[in-house]
Amino acid sequence: MDKNSLILVTGSVGFIGFSLSKKLLELGYKVLGIDNLNDYYDVNLKYSRNNILKEYDNYEFRKLDLCDQKGIEKLFLKYQITHVCNLAAQAGVRYSITNPFVYQKSNLEGFAYLIEAAKNAKVENFVYASSSSVYGGNEKLPFAESDPVNTPISLYAATKRSNELVAHTYSHLFDLPTTGLRFFTVYGPWGRPDMALFLFTDKILNDEPIDVYNYGEMRRSFTYIDDIITGVIASLKNSFKYEIFNLGNDQSASLIEYIETIERHVGKTAKKNMMPIQPGDVPQTIADLTHSKKLLDFQPQTNIDEGIKNFVEWFKSYYQ
């Protein structure tokens, strides 16, 4: 991948898509961003992200839905796209339980249209977001890419596993280089309003109670956005016939530790509603990074104290 490459970032004004696009632009790469700007969460946050990206001369944006098959085909005919990073998807484990067809459209149909267009255009590398949720009910920790992933416990996880299988087929049949990235609980500035860090910070600042699931005993490989982006860019630069990598943290923290860190940086104590675990949630995640370290030189650098501090500062600044 060189400075003449044109990188298509789908979901370019989403949390990870925006952060990736901004970093690539800062490094001097040309980015073509697409997003359907849906209202799953506050669209103003997406516009704010996109306004930042539009300040770069090497960025071009098109409002486009992955499920618009003709639109995707025309995009690849118009632009000389060399690399694809597919981060557009319907996110959220819990939302998938009550809104299954949204996931069927975006995460299955849209993915199929995109990878077919990428194959026809003979792109040099096709990188896509998977998720640590594919590990489902696995009890062996830490989660390794070689573990079986045949027991997803949410529709969201099932769609992400399906993407991995489709990518394998395209790599095998058409020699399309594909890399799937299993993200582990990504957090940081410009994060999604439906995620715990955002919800908790907002409610604590406004003296509203927070819902603490599994009585705070969940453990997660909380992974800071800048570390994730380092791993994504390494995946774009290194073309593999077919690979899957964990991009997460090999240190886990409990939900209670996470909340205590937020409280410290917000300067207020949370009012907590202690709740049982929700359907689709897994009690613990931790990433085995052996494979990612070996092939991508991936090693997270940011601890949760620093990461949450950065988020709280951004949140207070953005929402004044």
PLY file of the C-alpha trace (Angstrom):
ply
format ascii 1.0
element vertex 320
property float x
property float y
property float z
element edge 319
property int vertex1
property int vertex2
end_header
0.00 0.00 0.00
1.51 3.32 -1.09
0.39 6.94 -1.32
-1.09 6.29 -4.78
-3.43 3.67 -3.32
-7.11 4.54 -3.00
-8.58 3.07 0.16
-12.34 2.60 0.36
-13.51 2.86 3.97
-17.13 1.83 4.42
-18.87 3.20 7.49
-16.41 6.09 7.27
-18.31 8.28 9.72
-18.88 5.53 12.26
-16.69 5.35 15.36
-13.94 3.08 14.03
-14.40 4.17 10.41
-13.91 7.83 11.28
-10.87 7.11 13.45
-9.30 4.97 10.71
-10.05 7.47 7.93
-8.59 10.36 9.95
-5.37 8.46 10.67
-4.96 7.36 7.05
-5.52 10.93 5.86
-2.96 12.24 8.36
-0.48 9.69 6.97
-1.08 11.03 3.44
-3.21 8.21 2.00
-6.20 8.83 -0.26
-9.50 7.79 1.32
-12.88 7.32 -0.33
-15.46 7.15 2.43
-19.01 5.84 2.17
-21.72 5.76 4.82
-25.51 5.65 4.76
-25.73 8.06 7.74
-28.51 6.03 9.36
-30.17 7.11 12.60
-29.27 4.10 14.78
-27.74 6.79 17.01
-27.45 10.61 16.91
-26.75 11.55 13.29
-25.25 14.88 14.40
-22.28 12.99 15.82
-21.75 11.40 12.40
-21.96 14.79 10.65
-19.44 16.22 13.14
-17.01 13.40 12.37
-17.50 13.83 8.63
-16.91 17.59 8.84
-13.49 16.87 10.33
-12.65 14.42 7.53
-13.82 16.86 4.84
-11.05 19.26 5.90
-8.54 16.91 4.24
-7.90 17.33 0.49
-7.23 13.58 0.12
-10.74 12.62 1.35
-13.81 12.12 -0.75
-17.21 11.14 0.65
-20.25 9.53 -0.92
-23.51 8.87 0.91
-24.21 5.26 -0.04
-25.78 2.18 1.53
-23.99 -1.17 1.20
-27.35 -2.70 0.29
-27.56 -0.51 -2.82
-26.06 -3.12 -5.14
-26.13 -0.92 -8.24
-24.64 1.97 -6.31
-21.77 -0.20 -5.05
-21.10 -1.52 -8.58
-21.04 2.04 -9.99
-18.66 3.16 -7.24
-16.09 0.53 -8.21
-16.48 1.41 -11.90
-15.94 5.12 -11.24
-12.98 4.91 -8.84
-9.72 2.97 -9.05
-10.12 1.43 -5.60
-7.05 -0.57 -4.57
-7.87 -1.43 -0.95
-11.13 -1.97 0.93
-11.72 -1.71 4.67
-15.32 -2.70 5.38
-16.40 -1.25 8.72
-20.03 -0.58 7.73
-22.40 -2.86 9.60
-25.35 -2.79 11.92
-23.67 -2.87 15.32
-24.91 -4.02 18.71
-25.53 -7.43 20.25
-28.71 -6.48 22.11
-30.29 -4.57 19.21
-29.95 -7.69 17.04
-32.31 -9.62 19.31
-35.23 -7.29 18.60
-34.30 -6.04 15.09
-33.01 -9.12 13.24
-33.76 -8.05 9.66
-31.62 -4.91 9.90
-28.64 -7.24 10.46
-29.68 -9.56 7.65
-29.70 -6.59 5.25
-26.55 -4.73 6.21
-24.27 -7.43 7.61
-25.13 -10.23 5.18
-26.59 -8.72 2.00
-24.43 -5.60 2.02
-21.29 -7.60 2.74
-22.03 -9.89 -0.21
-22.49 -6.96 -2.64
-19.26 -5.33 -1.45
-17.01 -8.39 -1.60
-18.35 -9.32 -5.04
-17.60 -5.82 -6.34
-14.13 -5.93 -4.75
-13.45 -9.28 -6.42
-14.53 -7.96 -9.82
-12.29 -4.90 -9.37
-9.34 -7.14 -8.39
-8.53 -5.04 -5.32
-5.16 -5.68 -3.67
-6.57 -6.24 -0.18
-10.02 -6.68 1.40
-10.04 -6.06 5.15
-13.29 -6.29 7.14
-14.57 -5.98 10.68
-15.49 -9.16 12.49
-16.06 -9.28 16.24
-14.95 -11.03 19.42
-18.63 -11.96 19.81
-18.05 -14.84 17.33
-16.44 -16.75 20.22
-19.94 -17.01 21.68
-20.30 -19.53 24.46
-16.63 -20.60 24.43
-15.32 -21.13 27.96
-11.61 -21.47 27.11
-9.75 -18.23 27.79
-8.07 -16.30 26.29
-9.92 -16.50 22.97
-7.58 -17.58 20.14
-8.25 -17.43 16.38
-7.75 -21.20 16.22
-10.62 -21.86 18.67
-13.88 -23.29 17.27
-16.49 -20.57 16.67
-19.58 -22.62 15.93
-21.73 -21.48 18.86
-22.66 -17.78 18.44
-25.18 -16.61 21.04
-26.50 -13.52 19.23
-27.63 -12.83 15.68
-25.00 -10.09 15.47
-22.28 -12.64 16.20
-23.77 -15.07 13.67
-23.64 -12.41 10.91
-19.99 -11.66 11.71
-19.08 -15.34 11.57
-20.93 -15.56 8.26
-18.73 -12.73 6.89
-15.63 -14.74 7.80
-16.94 -17.80 5.95
-17.92 -15.80 2.85
-14.47 -14.15 2.84
-12.84 -17.59 3.01
-14.85 -18.69 -0.01
-13.78 -15.63 -2.05
-10.13 -16.11 -1.06
-10.29 -19.77 -2.06
-12.20 -19.38 -5.33
-10.93 -16.04 -6.63
-7.59 -15.44 -4.85
-9.00 -12.32 -3.23
-6.75 -11.45 -0.25
-9.04 -11.09 2.79
-8.37 -10.28 6.42
-11.03 -10.40 9.14
-10.50 -8.43 12.34
-12.13 -9.61 15.54
-12.49 -6.41 17.55
-12.70 -6.60 21.34
-14.78 -3.88 23.14
-13.40 -0.78 21.44
-13.69 2.52 23.32
-12.37 6.07 23.18
-13.11 9.62 21.96
-15.86 9.95 19.31
-17.29 6.59 20.51
-20.82 5.33 19.96
-23.61 6.65 22.22
-25.05 3.13 22.67
-21.85 1.81 24.27
-21.21 1.54 28.01
-18.53 4.23 28.33
-20.68 6.85 26.60
-23.88 5.90 28.44
-22.19 5.74 31.84
-20.33 9.04 31.45
-23.48 10.83 30.29
-25.65 9.47 33.11
-23.08 9.98 35.87
-22.59 13.61 34.82
-26.39 14.08 34.90
-26.88 12.26 38.24
-28.93 9.54 36.56
-28.65 5.86 37.58
-26.73 3.42 35.38
-27.69 -0.22 34.68
-24.83 -2.52 35.69
-25.35 -5.95 34.11
-24.19 -9.24 35.59
-23.86 -7.27 38.85
-20.64 -5.73 37.55
-18.87 -9.09 37.27
-18.44 -9.01 33.48
-14.83 -8.89 32.33
-13.84 -7.36 29.01
-10.72 -6.83 26.90
-11.36 -3.08 26.72
-9.27 -1.85 23.78
-8.49 1.81 23.10
-9.38 3.15 19.67
-5.82 4.29 18.75
-4.49 0.77 19.40
-7.24 -0.71 17.22
-6.42 1.69 14.37
-2.74 0.70 14.50
-3.83 -2.92 13.99
-6.24 -2.09 11.16
-3.59 -0.14 9.24
-1.10 -3.00 9.69
-3.77 -5.33 8.22
-4.25 -3.05 5.22
-0.51 -2.84 4.57
0.05 -6.61 4.86
-1.87 -8.60 2.29
-2.73 -12.21 3.22
-4.50 -14.86 1.17
-6.92 -15.42 4.08
-6.38 -14.39 7.67
-8.29 -13.64 10.83
-6.79 -11.64 13.69
-7.81 -10.72 17.20
-7.49 -6.97 17.72
-8.03 -6.57 21.42
-6.33 -6.42 24.76
-4.61 -9.35 26.45
-5.42 -7.69 29.79
-9.07 -7.78 30.88
-10.84 -5.56 33.42
-14.10 -6.02 35.29
-17.09 -3.81 34.59
-16.87 -2.50 38.16
-13.20 -1.48 37.64
-14.26 0.25 34.42
-17.04 2.16 36.20
-14.74 3.15 39.08
-12.27 4.57 36.53
-15.05 6.59 34.87
-16.17 7.88 38.28
-12.63 9.01 39.07
-12.26 11.00 35.83
-15.81 12.40 35.88
-15.38 13.33 39.55
-18.73 11.88 40.63
-20.02 8.58 42.03
-22.47 6.59 39.93
-25.91 5.54 41.15
-25.95 1.86 40.20
-28.85 -0.44 39.28
-27.33 -3.90 39.71
-28.88 -6.20 37.06
-28.56 -9.83 35.89
-26.70 -10.66 32.66
-28.63 -9.90 29.46
-29.46 -12.39 26.70
-26.68 -12.50 24.08
-23.99 -11.20 26.45
-20.94 -13.27 27.36
-19.56 -13.04 30.91
-15.92 -12.62 29.92
-13.67 -11.86 26.95
-9.91 -11.75 26.72
-7.84 -11.74 23.53
-5.00 -14.11 22.76
-2.65 -11.88 20.76
-0.03 -14.47 19.82
-1.11 -14.56 16.16
-1.62 -10.78 15.84
1.75 -10.04 17.44
3.53 -12.47 15.15
2.08 -11.31 11.81
1.01 -7.71 12.50
3.35 -6.75 15.33
0.19 -5.76 17.21
0.49 -4.81 20.88
-1.94 -2.42 22.64
-0.23 0.50 24.39
-3.09 2.28 26.20
-4.39 1.30 29.65
-8.00 1.96 30.67
-7.07 4.82 33.00
-5.48 6.80 30.17
-8.13 5.76 27.65
-11.09 6.72 29.84
-9.43 10.01 30.80
-9.12 10.86 27.09
-12.76 9.95 26.46
-14.14 11.98 29.38
-12.12 15.03 28.27
-13.49 14.65 24.71
-17.07 14.13 25.98
-17.01 17.25 28.16
-15.49 19.29 25.33
-17.88 18.04 22.64
-21.04 18.40 24.73
-19.76 21.46 26.63
0 1
1 2
2 3
3 4
4 5
5 6
6 7
7 8
8 9
9 10
10 11
11 12
12 13
13 14
14 15
15 16
16 17
17 18
18 19
19 20
20 21
21 22
22 23
23 24
24 25
25 26
26 27
27 28
28 29
29 30
30 31
31 32
32 33
33 34
34 35
35 36
36 37
37 38
38 39
39 40
40 41
41 42
42 43
43 44
44 45
45 46
46 47
47 48
48 49
49 50
50 51
51 52
52 53
53 54
54 55
55 56
56 57
57 58
58 59
59 60
60 61
61 62
62 63
63 64
64 65
65 66
66 67
67 68
68 69
69 70
70 71
71 72
72 73
73 74
74 75
75 76
76 77
77 78
78 79
79 80
80 81
81 82
82 83
83 84
84 85
85 86
86 87
87 88
88 89
89 90
90 91
91 92
92 93
93 94
94 95
95 96
96 97
97 98
98 99
99 100
100 101
101 102
102 103
103 104
104 105
105 106
106 107
107 108
108 109
109 110
110 111
111 112
112 113
113 114
114 115
115 116
116 117
117 118
118 119
119 120
120 121
121 122
122 123
123 124
124 125
125 126
126 127
127 128
128 129
129 130
130 131
131 132
132 133
133 134
134 135
135 136
136 137
137 138
138 139
139 140
140 141
141 142
142 143
143 144
144 145
145 146
146 147
147 148
148 149
149 150
150 151
151 152
152 153
153 154
154 155
155 156
156 157
157 158
158 159
159 160
160 161
161 162
162 163
163 164
164 165
165 166
166 167
167 168
168 169
169 170
170 171
171 172
172 173
173 174
174 175
175 176
176 177
177 178
178 179
179 180
180 181
181 182
182 183
183 184
184 185
185 186
186 187
187 188
188 189
189 190
190 191
191 192
192 193
193 194
194 195
195 196
196 197
197 198
198 199
199 200
200 201
201 202
202 203
203 204
204 205
205 206
206 207
207 208
208 209
209 210
210 211
211 212
212 213
213 214
214 215
215 216
216 217
217 218
218 219
219 220
220 221
221 222
222 223
223 224
224 225
225 226
226 227
227 228
228 229
229 230
230 231
231 232
232 233
233 234
234 235
235 236
236 237
237 238
238 239
239 240
240 241
241 242
242 243
243 244
244 245
245 246
246 247
247 248
248 249
249 250
250 251
251 252
252 253
253 254
254 255
255 256
256 257
257 258
258 259
259 260
260 261
261 262
262 263
263 264
264 265
265 266
266 267
267 268
268 269
269 270
270 271
271 272
272 273
273 274
274 275
275 276
276 277
277 278
278 279
279 280
280 281
281 282
282 283
283 284
284 285
285 286
286 287
287 288
288 289
289 290
290 291
291 292
292 293
293 294
294 295
295 296
296 297
297 298
298 299
299 300
300 301
301 302
302 303
303 304
304 305
305 306
306 307
307 308
308 309
309 310
310 311
311 312
312 313
313 314
314 315
315 316
316 317
317 318
318 319
